[in-house]
């Protein structure tokens, strides 16, 4: 039934140059434009198998974790994110819509604007962090002249792939990023395992306050959970089971293998200064070839930033949808200029990482969890099916789905409080209680289910839940 709806609702746009040029930002991706499973796998894998994931394992070594503890942390992270993405990604596959425009029909006008702003903040935050991260990596290999100018320029240049929409993102991942990173990752892991000794592994650096397993788990989840999985998987096949390999394989490689490899290399280098250790990474895993290091780091992080900017662009496009004559390319260029300039005022790399991953893991993913509950559980538990056969226009959207908005705010606040992310509180950047990301997602889902139960007892549940007025 979903496939029929998706097909029938997009017949008029399936061959439309305009829809393709705009990356189906405001329409459902028609079935004849869906990508083969292996292409979706390569795209998602390019966003998970990153040097940033190795960085999590590398720093865990110098935060006092043993290899066994890291394995436990990454196992928890991989399973948690896989379960989350199976819901979030498949909501996008069934609806065929971006996260941003899907919120119009599920959260209503008010909620859609809130989520779109969060998408922009999250996407731009990760985008800027990645630019700074690349500069840190390159600074470990070369003496970079005019660092600030080069950083600003890099922040703008990295918009190129996203300028060409999903096809640009997917082709770059397919032909450049994934082959390079997988060859490097497999080689580095095998060589590390063959080189490191048990004595070296047992000599864990002493720290006054070792990080907990859940803290490192949260860092991995914050780095790897995008929240906009529907943006990628709206191009996937509509049957949920078809997307399981793309999700599980990507997380298994990016959130399990790569952090462990990073930990092993950290053990061998025995240098807590990450910037200074870059040359060791190149020497050990790339045979000392500085140019190969430059090529690998740039391709890998560029692919990551494609996904980061893609989040922000889709959020911004949703807000600009009613501006006559506004095109997607204007948004891409504008955000690229803003990103370049903002690199000049961001705090240190570590501070930026902690803030961005913390906020990113408890905001948009909570909204995606709520949308998955609405799409998959609302019809099964309460017998109401929200119309998502096409994108709701702004004037067709209800003002608000209050149960969803309340659940989003509550879940986000719970995650932010337990993660020490609320400025002005004594625990800001100091408190870390439990597993903030998971607590945010579960709280949002449970509170929304309570809201659905209450709404179902009203005279008109569809009105309380902000169903859009679609033809």
C-alpha positions as CSV (number, residue, x, y, z in Angstrom):
1,X,0.0,0.0,0.0
2,X,2.8,2.4,0.9
3,X,4.5,1.7,-2.5
4,X,1.3,2.4,-4.3
5,X,0.8,5.7,-2.5
6,X,4.4,6.7,-3.1
7,X,4.1,5.9,-6.8
8,X,0.7,7.4,-7.4
9,X,1.5,10.6,-5.5
10,X,4.6,11.4,-7.5
11,X,3.7,10.4,-11.1
12,X,3.6,14.0,-12.1
13,X,7.0,14.7,-10.7
14,X,8.9,11.4,-11.4
15,X,10.3,12.7,-14.7
16,X,10.4,16.4,-13.7
17,X,13.7,18.1,-14.2
18,X,12.7,20.7,-11.6
19,X,12.0,18.1,-8.9
20,X,15.4,16.4,-9.6
21,X,17.2,19.7,-9.7
22,X,15.7,20.5,-6.3
23,X,16.6,17.1,-5.0
24,X,12.9,16.3,-4.3
25,X,13.2,18.6,-1.3
26,X,9.5,19.4,-1.4
27,X,8.1,16.2,-2.9
28,X,8.1,12.5,-2.2
29,X,11.0,10.6,-3.9
30,X,9.2,8.5,-6.5
31,X,9.8,4.7,-6.7
32,X,11.6,4.9,-10.0
33,X,14.2,7.3,-8.4
34,X,15.0,5.0,-5.4
35,X,18.6,3.8,-5.3
36,X,19.8,0.2,-5.1
37,X,20.6,-1.1,-1.7
38,X,24.3,-1.2,-2.2
39,X,24.4,2.5,-3.1
40,X,22.5,3.4,0.1
41,X,25.0,1.3,2.0
42,X,27.9,3.1,0.5
43,X,26.4,6.5,1.2
44,X,25.5,5.7,4.8
45,X,28.8,3.9,5.4
46,X,30.7,7.0,4.2
47,X,29.1,8.9,7.1
48,X,29.9,6.3,9.7
49,X,33.3,4.8,8.8
50,X,35.2,8.0,9.6
51,X,38.5,9.1,11.1
52,X,36.4,10.8,13.8
53,X,35.3,7.3,15.0
54,X,38.9,6.2,15.3
55,X,39.4,9.4,17.3
56,X,36.9,8.3,19.8
57,X,38.8,5.1,20.4
58,X,42.1,6.9,20.5
59,X,41.0,9.4,23.2
60,X,39.4,6.6,25.2
61,X,42.8,5.1,25.8
62,X,44.1,8.3,27.4
63,X,40.8,8.7,29.4
64,X,41.6,5.5,31.3
65,X,39.6,2.9,29.5
66,X,40.8,-0.6,29.0
67,X,40.3,-2.3,25.6
68,X,37.7,-4.6,27.2
69,X,35.8,-1.5,28.5
70,X,36.0,0.1,25.0
71,X,34.6,-3.0,23.4
72,X,31.7,-3.0,25.8
73,X,31.0,0.7,25.2
74,X,31.1,0.3,21.4
75,X,28.9,-2.8,21.5
76,X,26.3,-0.8,23.4
77,X,26.6,2.2,21.0
78,X,26.4,0.0,17.9
79,X,23.3,-1.9,19.1
80,X,21.6,1.3,20.4
81,X,22.1,3.2,17.2
82,X,21.1,0.3,14.9
83,X,17.8,-0.1,16.7
84,X,17.2,3.7,16.6
85,X,18.1,3.9,12.9
86,X,15.9,0.9,11.9
87,X,13.0,3.1,13.1
88,X,14.2,6.5,11.9
89,X,15.6,5.4,8.6
90,X,12.6,3.3,7.6
91,X,10.2,6.1,8.5
92,X,12.0,8.0,5.8
93,X,12.0,5.1,3.3
94,X,8.2,4.6,3.7
95,X,7.4,8.4,3.6
96,X,10.0,9.2,0.9
97,X,10.3,12.7,2.5
98,X,13.1,14.6,4.1
99,X,13.1,14.9,7.9
100,X,12.3,18.6,7.6
101,X,9.2,18.4,5.3
102,X,7.9,15.3,7.1
103,X,7.6,17.3,10.2
104,X,5.0,19.5,8.5
105,X,2.5,16.7,8.5
106,X,3.5,15.2,11.8
107,X,4.5,18.1,14.1
108,X,2.4,20.8,12.4
109,X,3.6,24.2,11.5
110,X,4.9,25.2,14.8
111,X,6.7,21.9,15.5
112,X,8.0,21.8,11.9
113,X,9.7,25.2,12.4
114,X,11.2,24.1,15.7
115,X,12.6,20.9,14.2
116,X,13.9,22.7,11.1
117,X,15.8,25.1,13.3
118,X,17.3,22.2,15.2
119,X,18.3,20.6,11.9
120,X,20.1,23.7,10.9
121,X,21.9,24.1,14.2
122,X,22.9,20.4,14.3
123,X,24.0,20.3,10.7
124,X,26.0,23.5,10.8
125,X,27.5,22.6,14.2
126,X,28.9,19.3,12.9
127,X,29.9,20.9,9.6
128,X,32.0,23.6,11.3
129,X,33.5,21.0,13.7
130,X,34.5,18.9,10.8
131,X,36.2,21.8,9.0
132,X,38.2,22.5,12.2
133,X,38.9,18.8,12.6
134,X,40.3,18.6,9.0
135,X,42.5,21.6,9.7
136,X,43.8,19.9,12.9
137,X,44.6,16.8,10.9
138,X,46.4,18.7,8.2
139,X,48.2,20.8,10.8
140,X,49.8,17.5,12.0
141,X,51.1,16.8,8.6
142,X,52.1,20.2,7.2
143,X,52.8,23.7,8.2
144,X,49.7,25.4,7.0
145,X,50.1,29.1,6.0
146,X,47.4,31.6,6.8
147,X,45.5,29.1,8.9
148,X,42.4,31.2,9.5
149,X,42.1,32.1,5.8
150,X,42.5,28.5,4.7
151,X,39.9,27.4,7.3
152,X,37.4,29.9,6.0
153,X,38.0,28.9,2.4
154,X,37.7,25.2,3.3
155,X,34.4,25.8,5.0
156,X,33.0,27.2,1.8
157,X,34.7,24.8,-0.7
158,X,33.2,21.8,1.1
159,X,29.7,22.7,-0.1
160,X,30.5,21.5,-3.7
161,X,29.1,18.0,-3.4
162,X,25.9,19.1,-1.6
163,X,25.3,21.7,-4.2
164,X,24.4,18.9,-6.6
165,X,22.0,17.3,-4.2
166,X,21.8,13.7,-3.1
167,X,23.4,12.5,-6.3
168,X,26.5,14.5,-5.6
169,X,26.7,13.1,-2.0
170,X,26.1,9.6,-3.1
171,X,28.5,9.5,-6.1
172,X,31.3,11.0,-4.0
173,X,30.8,8.4,-1.3
174,X,30.5,5.6,-3.9
175,X,33.6,6.4,-6.0
176,X,35.9,8.2,-3.6
177,X,35.3,8.2,0.1
178,X,34.2,4.6,1.0
179,X,36.8,2.7,-1.1
180,X,39.6,4.8,0.4
181,X,38.5,4.6,4.0
182,X,37.7,0.9,3.9
183,X,41.1,-0.1,2.5
184,X,42.8,2.1,5.1
185,X,40.6,0.9,7.9
186,X,41.0,-2.8,7.2
187,X,44.8,-2.5,6.7
188,X,45.2,-0.3,9.9
189,X,43.2,-2.7,12.0
190,X,45.0,-5.8,10.9
191,X,48.4,-4.2,11.3
192,X,47.5,-2.9,14.7
193,X,46.3,-6.3,16.0
194,X,49.5,-7.9,14.6
195,X,51.8,-5.3,16.2
196,X,50.4,-4.5,19.7
197,X,51.3,-6.7,22.6
198,X,49.4,-7.7,25.7
199,X,51.9,-5.8,27.9
200,X,51.3,-2.6,26.0
201,X,47.5,-3.0,26.2
202,X,47.6,-3.6,30.0
203,X,49.7,-0.5,30.6
204,X,46.7,1.9,30.6
205,X,47.6,5.5,31.2
206,X,46.7,6.7,34.7
207,X,44.2,9.5,34.9
208,X,42.8,11.2,38.0
209,X,39.1,10.7,36.9
210,X,38.8,7.9,34.2
211,X,35.8,8.2,31.9
212,X,33.0,5.8,32.3
213,X,31.9,3.3,29.8
214,X,28.6,5.2,29.2
215,X,30.4,8.5,28.7
216,X,32.5,7.0,25.9
217,X,29.4,5.3,24.6
218,X,27.6,8.7,24.5
219,X,30.5,10.3,22.6
220,X,30.3,7.6,19.9
221,X,26.5,8.0,19.7
222,X,26.8,11.7,19.6
223,X,29.3,11.5,16.7
224,X,27.4,8.9,14.7
225,X,23.7,9.6,15.2
226,X,22.7,12.1,12.6
227,X,19.0,12.4,13.4
228,X,18.2,13.0,9.7
229,X,18.4,9.4,8.6
230,X,15.2,9.9,6.6
231,X,17.0,12.4,4.4
232,X,19.3,9.5,3.2
233,X,16.9,6.6,3.3
234,X,14.0,8.4,1.5
235,X,16.0,7.2,-1.5
236,X,16.0,3.6,-0.3
237,X,13.6,0.8,-1.0
238,X,10.3,1.0,1.0
239,X,10.4,-2.5,2.6
240,X,12.1,-2.1,6.1
241,X,14.0,-5.4,5.9
242,X,15.9,-4.2,2.8
243,X,17.6,-1.4,4.8
244,X,18.8,-3.6,7.7
245,X,22.2,-4.5,6.0
246,X,23.0,-0.8,5.2
247,X,22.3,0.2,8.8
248,X,23.9,-2.6,10.7
249,X,27.0,-2.9,8.5
250,X,27.6,0.9,8.6
251,X,27.4,1.0,12.4
252,X,29.4,-2.2,12.9
253,X,32.3,-0.8,10.9
254,X,32.1,2.9,12.0
255,X,31.1,2.5,15.6
256,X,32.9,-0.8,16.5
257,X,35.8,-1.6,14.2
258,X,37.2,1.9,13.8
259,X,37.2,3.0,17.4
260,X,39.0,-0.2,18.4
261,X,41.5,0.4,15.7
262,X,42.0,3.9,17.0
263,X,42.5,2.5,20.5
264,X,45.2,0.1,19.3
265,X,47.1,2.8,17.4
266,X,46.9,5.0,20.6
267,X,48.4,2.1,22.5
268,X,51.3,1.9,20.1
269,X,51.9,5.6,19.8
270,X,51.5,6.3,23.5
271,X,51.0,10.0,22.8
272,X,48.0,11.7,24.2
273,X,48.5,14.8,22.0
274,X,46.2,14.0,19.1
275,X,47.7,16.7,16.9
276,X,51.2,15.5,17.4
277,X,50.1,11.9,16.8
278,X,48.8,12.5,13.3
279,X,52.3,11.9,11.9
280,X,52.4,8.6,13.8
281,X,49.1,7.6,12.2
282,X,50.5,8.3,8.8
283,X,53.7,6.6,9.5
284,X,52.1,3.5,11.0
285,X,49.0,3.1,8.8
286,X,50.0,4.8,5.5
287,X,53.7,3.8,5.3
288,X,54.8,7.3,6.1
289,X,53.3,8.8,2.9
290,X,52.3,12.3,3.8
291,X,50.5,12.8,0.5
292,X,48.4,9.7,1.1
293,X,47.6,11.0,4.6
294,X,46.5,14.3,3.2
295,X,44.3,12.5,0.5
296,X,42.8,10.1,3.0
297,X,41.9,12.7,5.7
298,X,40.5,15.1,3.1
299,X,38.3,12.6,1.2
300,X,37.1,11.0,4.4
301,X,36.1,14.2,6.2
302,X,34.7,15.7,3.1
303,X,32.3,12.8,2.8
304,X,31.3,13.3,6.4
305,X,30.7,17.0,5.8
306,X,28.4,16.3,2.8
307,X,26.1,14.6,5.3
308,X,26.4,17.5,7.8
309,X,25.5,20.2,5.3
310,X,22.8,18.0,3.8
311,X,21.1,18.1,7.2
312,X,21.2,21.9,7.5
313,X,20.2,22.5,3.9
314,X,17.1,20.4,4.1
315,X,16.1,22.2,7.4
316,X,16.6,25.6,5.9
317,X,14.8,24.7,2.6
318,X,11.7,23.7,4.7
319,X,11.7,27.1,6.3
320,X,12.2,28.9,2.9
321,X,9.7,26.8,1.0
322,X,7.2,29.7,0.8
323,X,9.6,32.2,-0.5
324,X,8.9,32.7,-4.2
325,X,11.8,32.0,-6.4
326,X,14.1,30.7,-3.7
327,X,16.2,27.7,-4.9
328,X,18.1,25.1,-3.1
329,X,21.4,26.2,-4.5
330,X,21.0,29.6,-2.8
331,X,20.7,27.8,0.6
332,X,23.8,25.7,0.0
333,X,25.9,28.7,-1.0
334,X,24.6,30.8,1.9
335,X,25.2,28.2,4.5
336,X,28.7,27.6,3.1
337,X,29.5,31.3,3.5
338,X,28.1,31.3,7.1
339,X,30.0,28.2,8.0
340,X,33.3,29.6,6.7
341,X,32.9,32.8,8.8
342,X,31.8,31.0,11.9
343,X,35.0,29.0,12.0
344,X,36.6,32.2,13.1
345,X,34.6,32.4,16.4
346,X,34.3,28.7,17.4
347,X,36.0,27.5,20.7
348,X,38.7,24.9,20.8
349,X,38.3,21.6,18.9
350,X,37.6,19.6,22.0
351,X,35.0,22.0,23.3
352,X,33.3,22.2,19.9
353,X,33.3,18.4,19.7
354,X,31.7,18.0,23.2
355,X,29.1,20.6,22.6
356,X,28.1,19.5,19.1
357,X,27.9,15.8,19.8
358,X,26.0,16.4,23.0
359,X,23.4,18.6,21.5
360,X,23.2,16.6,18.3
361,X,22.4,13.4,20.1
362,X,19.5,14.6,22.1
363,X,17.6,17.0,19.8
364,X,16.9,15.9,16.2
365,X,17.2,12.2,17.0
366,X,14.4,12.7,19.6
367,X,12.2,14.3,16.9
368,X,13.0,11.4,14.5
369,X,12.1,8.9,17.2
370,X,8.7,10.6,17.7
371,X,8.0,10.6,14.0
372,X,8.8,6.9,13.8
373,X,6.4,6.2,16.7
374,X,3.7,8.2,14.8
375,X,4.3,6.4,11.5
376,X,4.7,2.8,12.8
377,X,2.8,2.7,16.1
378,X,-0.1,5.1,15.8
379,X,-1.9,2.9,13.2
380,X,-1.1,-0.3,15.0
381,X,-2.0,0.7,18.5
382,X,-4.8,3.2,17.9
383,X,-6.1,2.6,14.4
384,X,-5.3,6.1,13.1
385,X,-3.1,6.5,10.1
386,X,-1.6,9.9,9.4
387,X,-1.7,10.9,5.7
388,X,1.9,11.0,4.4
389,X,1.4,10.0,0.8
390,X,2.7,13.4,-0.2
391,X,4.4,16.4,1.3
392,X,2.0,18.6,3.2
393,X,2.2,22.2,2.0
394,X,2.4,24.8,4.7
395,X,-1.2,25.9,4.3
396,X,-2.4,22.3,4.5
397,X,-0.5,21.7,7.8
398,X,-2.2,22.0,11.2
399,X,-0.9,24.6,13.5
400,X,0.5,22.1,16.0
401,X,0.6,18.5,17.1
402,X,0.9,19.4,20.8
403,X,1.5,15.9,22.1
404,X,4.5,15.6,19.7
405,X,5.9,19.0,20.5
406,X,5.5,18.4,24.3
407,X,7.3,15.0,23.9
408,X,10.1,16.6,21.9
409,X,10.7,19.4,24.4
410,X,10.5,17.1,27.4
411,X,12.8,14.4,25.8
412,X,15.3,17.0,24.7
413,X,15.4,18.7,28.2
414,X,15.9,15.3,29.9
415,X,18.8,14.5,27.6
416,X,20.3,18.0,27.9
417,X,20.0,18.0,31.7
418,X,21.5,14.6,32.2
419,X,24.2,15.4,29.6
420,X,25.2,18.7,31.3
421,X,24.2,20.7,28.2
422,X,22.1,23.5,29.7
423,X,24.1,26.8,30.1
424,X,23.5,28.6,33.4
425,X,23.1,25.4,35.5
426,X,25.9,24.4,37.9
427,X,26.3,21.1,36.0
428,X,26.9,22.7,32.6
429,X,29.6,20.6,30.9
430,X,30.3,18.8,34.2
431,X,27.2,16.6,34.8
432,X,26.9,13.3,33.0
433,X,24.1,11.0,34.3
434,X,23.5,7.6,32.7
435,X,23.1,7.6,28.9
436,X,21.7,11.0,27.9
437,X,20.9,10.3,24.3
438,X,19.0,7.1,25.0
439,X,17.2,8.8,27.9
440,X,16.1,11.6,25.5
441,X,14.9,9.2,22.8
442,X,13.0,6.9,25.2
443,X,11.5,9.8,27.1
444,X,10.3,11.4,23.9
445,X,8.8,8.2,22.7
446,X,7.1,7.3,26.0
447,X,5.7,10.8,26.5
448,X,4.3,10.8,23.0
449,X,2.7,7.4,23.4
450,X,1.0,8.8,26.6
451,X,-0.1,11.8,24.5
452,X,-1.5,9.5,21.8
453,X,-3.4,7.6,24.4
454,X,-5.0,10.7,25.7
455,X,-5.7,12.1,22.2
456,X,-7.3,8.8,21.2
457,X,-10.0,9.3,23.9
458,X,-11.0,12.7,22.5
459,X,-13.9,13.3,20.1
460,X,-11.6,14.0,17.2
461,X,-8.1,12.5,17.7
462,X,-7.0,13.6,14.2
463,X,-7.5,17.2,15.2
464,X,-5.7,16.9,18.5
465,X,-2.8,15.2,16.8
466,X,-2.6,17.9,14.1
467,X,-3.3,15.7,11.0
468,X,-2.7,17.7,7.8
469,X,-5.6,18.5,5.5
470,X,-4.4,16.6,2.4
471,X,-6.6,15.8,-0.6
